[in-house]
Amino acid sequence: MKFSIIGVLNTGARQGKLTNISRLPGVVLETPLLLFYTKGGSIPHITREVLDLLTKENLGIQITLPSTIQCFEGAKSFGKGIAEFVGLKEMLTYCSVQDSAINTPEGYNSKEQISVWSNTGRVAVNADKYMDIIETFQPDFYQALSNGDTHSDSSKKKTQKVMDSSDKLLDKCLERHQSSLALKSISIFGNIEGGYDVDLRKLSAQVVSSKPVDGFIINGLHNNGPDVEKLNLKKVAPLLEAVMKHLPEDKPRIIHGCWRPEHVLKMVDMGIDIFDSSLVYITTERKSAFIFQYFEVPVEESRTESFDECSILEINLEDKSYKEDFRPILEDCTCLSCRKHSRAYIHHLIMNKELLASTLLMLHNLHHYMLFFNSIRTAASKGKKISISY
């Protein structure tokens, strides 16, 4: 897989593309890229047929180890990789160690083993077992096994231990990766650790970028799950800025988590290329629908430098105030949910615990978030950027 930079705004935002994907010849995906979050290899609440109604674009999906580790034996017997195993063989496939949408319990990792939490409980995974899974799953690119068990309150001692552990795991993964014929055309991404310590972040970036990895994951900022939305970007931004100075320009950078849309815009400005859609899933699970508006502006007029937060990103359709609201979720939205149904109807479905409620919410939220990323890329191609209405 090859990453090429098409252009860079003076804010630092990068417009790029992923090409030369061995499994998907001719497919080109532009960055900043949104990877569809999956559980067990499926986009939650949406069947394959419904997904086809949503979009015909080339897409990427995030396969999380906690939700697919139980697929290992079945996928191994199948023998054609995880993408075809789950019926999404035409999609760019990325495997991550943890589940971005679910809180990862703290304190269960050791120097050589990482704990992942499947629906049957904790599973300890070492580098050899992880690489067995990757060889079987055959993703287009994957996250090297890493610890990443740090957050804003982690001590420097623990942060150093996590970083050292992740470096050793990366070396083991690289050794196996380079000797494996099955992984010859697959890309491995290294993890930048260091918690909330700027000096450790710089050191991690220098060490990992010196190794033969194909891209980078900014790891160890949180323990996943809904709490990521509450993180203070003022604390995260200096860490990202310090790291980016030590990473090569010609390799893509990923960040996991359900970051708020205005935080995504700021991170794009700081040089992040790939995000996941866990925010879409989390928003849907709380029975909410995106309504935030955005528009193109000249670079110098953007408000993302101020770290302002948008006050109204979504509405909760479980609220009884929508019982007789016969408007679509969002005026002028062209998604199936907004074209065919009303807020009142979805409220009715929620109150009666109908599965269709989550499907309609997921359709709208995913459609809205996809268009948000499309707009970011389109604006960048014009030398502009996106600003969210406040």
N, C-alpha and C positions, 0 to 999 in steps of 0.2 A: 504494500500500500504506500502510495506517495502523497505527500502533502506539499502543496505549492501555494505561495502567497501571491494573490492577485494585486492587492493594494493595502496600504496602511494609512489610516487617517492620522492627522496630527495629534489626536487624543491618545493614540496607541492602539486603537481598534484595528484588528486585522481582518481582511477579507481574503479567504483562501478557498482551496478545493482539495478534496480527496479523490485520487484517481489510481489507476493501476492496481485495482483490487483483484487479486488473483482469482477468487471465486466468482466475481461479478465483472467480467470483462466489458468495458464500455461504459460502466456506471460511473457517474460523476456526482459527488455531493459537495455542496458549497458550505463554507463555514462563515459565521458562527452557526453551528449545527445543533439541532435538538435531537437527542436520542429518545425514542419512545421507551418509557419505563414498562417493564413487563413483570408478571408474576407467573412462575412456572412456564415462561416462554410465551405467554399470551398477554395482550394488552387487557387490563382488568375491565370487565363489564362489556367488552366489545367482541363479537364473533368476527371471524375472518371476513365473512360476507358483508357485515356492517362496516368493517374497516375499509373495504373496497369502495363503499359509498362515500366515505369520508374524504379519501384522496387517492389519486393515481400517481403521485410523485414517488421518486426514489426516496426511500426512508432508511433510517438506522434504528436498531433496537438495542436496548441494554438488557442483557441476561444476567440476573443476579444469582450468585452461588447459593445463598440460603434457600431460594425458592426453586432451585433446579438440581441441587446436589442429589436428591433422591431419583432424578432421571438418569443418573450416571450409568447404571447397569443396562437400562433399557436403551439408552443412546449408544452404548458400546455395542450391544447386540445389533442394533439398527445399522451402525457403521457408516452413516452418511453425514454426520455432524448435527449439532443442535439446531441450526437454522431449518434444515429440512425436517428434522425430527418433530419440530413444533409447527410445521406447515408455513414457515415464513422464509423459504429459501432464497427469495429474491431481495431480501433486505440485508443491508450491512449489519453485521452482528458484533457486538462488543460485550465481553464478559467482565463483570466486576466482582470483587471479593465479598462485599457486604451489600445489603439491601438499603438503598438510599431513602426509602419511605418508612422504614421501620427502625425504631431506636435499637442500637446495638448495645447490649449490656456491657458494662465496664468491668475490667479486671479479670477476664477469663483467658487471656492470651499468655503464652510462655515464649521463651526465646526462639523456639523452633516450631511451635504449633499455634495456629490461629483458630479461634472458635467462631463458627458460623452457626446460626440458629435457624434450623429448618422447622417445619410444622410438627415435627416429632421431638424436638428438643435440640440440645447442643451437640455439635459434631466438631471434633478437633481435626484440623487439617494441617499437615506438614507440607513442605515444598514438593516432595516426591508425589504425594497423593494429589496435590493440587495440579501438578503438571500432567499426571495421568488423566485427570478430568479435562484439562485444556486440550490434550491430544485427542481425546474422544469427542469433545464438543466442536473442535475445529472452528472457532470464531475467526473473524477477519482481523480482530485485534483484541488484546486483553490486558487487564491490569495484573502486574506481577503481584504475587502474594505479599501482603504487608500487614504490619501491626495496626498502625493508624489510631490506636486507642488513646487519643489526647483531645483535649478541649480547652476552653479558655481558663479553666481553673486548675489545670494539670501543673504539677511542680516541675521545676527544671530537671530534677533527678529522673523523674518518670519519663519526661519528654526525651531526655538523652537515651534512656534505655529503649524506648519505643523506636527511636531513630536508628540506633545500632542494630536492633532486631530486624527492622525492615531492610536495612542495607545487606545484612547477611542472607535474608530470604531472597532478596533481589539477585544476589550473586549465585545462589543455588538455582533459581529459576532461569537465569541467563545461561548457566552451564548446561542445563537440560535443554533449553531452547536451542542453543547453538549446535547441539549434537543430535537433535531430533529431525529426521527427514520429514516427519508428519507436520512439523511446525516451520518448515523452510520458507513458506510464502505467507506466514502469519506474523503480525507485528506485536511486539511486547512493549508495554508502557511502564516506565519506572515511577515510583512514588516519591514525591517531595514531602518530607516530614519536617518536624521541628516545632509542632504545636504553635503556641503564640509567642515564641522566642525568636526575635528577628535574626539574631546571630546564628542560631541553630538552623533556621530556615535557609539562610545564605549558604551555610556549610553543606546542608543537605542538597541544595540545588547544584553546588559545585561538584560534589561527589557523584551524584546520580547522572548529571549531564556528561561526566567523563566516561560513562559506561555505554556499551553498544545498545542503547534502547532506541525505540522508534518514536517515542513521545513521552509525555509526562502527565502525571495526575497530581494535583495539589491536594494532598491528603492530610488527615489529622487535625482538621479545624473543628470537627464536631463528631458526635456519635450517631449521626443520621436521625431520621424521623422528623416529625412536625416542628420540633424545637428549633430547627435550622432557620425557619422563618423569623424567629425572634432575635437572631444574632445581630449584634451591632456592627454594621459594616465599617464604622470608624476604627474598630479594632482589627478588622480583617484586612482592610485596604493597605496599610503599611507593610503587612506580611507579604501580600501579593506583589506589591511594587518592588520589594527587596528581592523576591525570588525571580521575577521576570528579568531582572538585569543580568542574571547568571545563566539563563537558559538560551540555547541556540534558537535563532529565529525560524529555522527551517523545519522545526518539529512541532506538532500540535500539542496543545495543553487542554486537559480536561479538569473540570471540577464537579464533584457530586453534590447532590442535595437539593432540597426544595426551597431554593433562594427566591425571595420576592422579585417580581419583575423589574422593579427599579434597581435592585441589587445586581440583577443579571446585566442590565445596561452598563452599570459601572464596571462590572467585571469584564465585559466585552471591551470597554475602553482600556482596561489594564492588560489586555492581551490574551484572555481566555477564549478558546476556540470551540469547545464542545461542552454541552450541558445535558442533563437528563430531565425527563418530564415528571419526576416524582411529585412536584407541586401540583400537577394536574390530578394525579391520583388522590393525594391528600385532600385537596379542595373538594373533589367529588365525594370522598368518604364522609366529609362533614356536611353533606347535602347542600353545598354551595355552588354557585355559578359565577364565572368571571364576567365582570362588566367594565373592567378598566379600559380607558380609551388612550390612544397614543397617536402621534403624528410626527411627520418629518420636520426637522429644523436644521438650519445651518449649524455647523459644529460649535461655533462660538456662542450660540444661544441656548445650548443644552443646560438643563438644571441638575444633571446627575452629579456634577462636581460638588454640589452642596450637601450630599447625603440625605436630602429630603426623602420622606417616605410618603407614598400615596395613601390617602386616608381611606378611600373606597376602592378596593380591588374586586370585591365579590359581594353577592347577596346570598343570604341563607334562605333557601326556599322551603325549609321546614317551618319557618316563622308563619304564624297564623295571619299576618298582614297580607300574605299573598293568596289567601283563600279565594278571593274574588277578583284577582288581578289577571285580566285576560289578555294582557300584552305578552309578546314574546319575551324570552329572557333578556335579550338585548335588541333594541331596534336596529334594523338594517343588517343584522347578522344573517348570513346565508346558510348556516348549518341546518341540518335536517331537523334538529330539535326546535329551532326558532321558526323555521318555515312552516312546521306542521302542528306545533303545540304551544301552549301558553304556560305562564308561571303558575296559574291556578291549577292547571291539569297536573303539572309536575308536583306541586304541593299535595294534591290529592293522592298521587301515587306514593309519595313519601309517607304520608300519614297512614296509608293502608299497607305499608311495607311491601310494595310491589317492586320486583326486580327491575322493571322497566324504568323506574325513577333513576337508578344509578346509570343505566345505559344512556338515557337522554342527557343526563348531566355530563357524563364522560364524553359523549359526542360533542356537546357544545364546548366544554372546557378544552378538549384536545384541539378542536377546530380553531378556537380563539388563540390558543397558545402557539399553534403552528403558524397562523397568520402573523402573530407577533414576531416570530423569528424570521419569517419571510420578509417582513417589513424592515427588520434590522439589516438583512442582507441587501435588500433593494436600496435602502437609504445609503448604505456604504458604497454601493456602486455609483451613486451620484455625488459622492463626497459629502454626504449629509449623515445625520444620525437620528435616532428615535428619541422622543421625549414623551413621558406619560403625563396625561392631564391630571392636575391636582385640584 
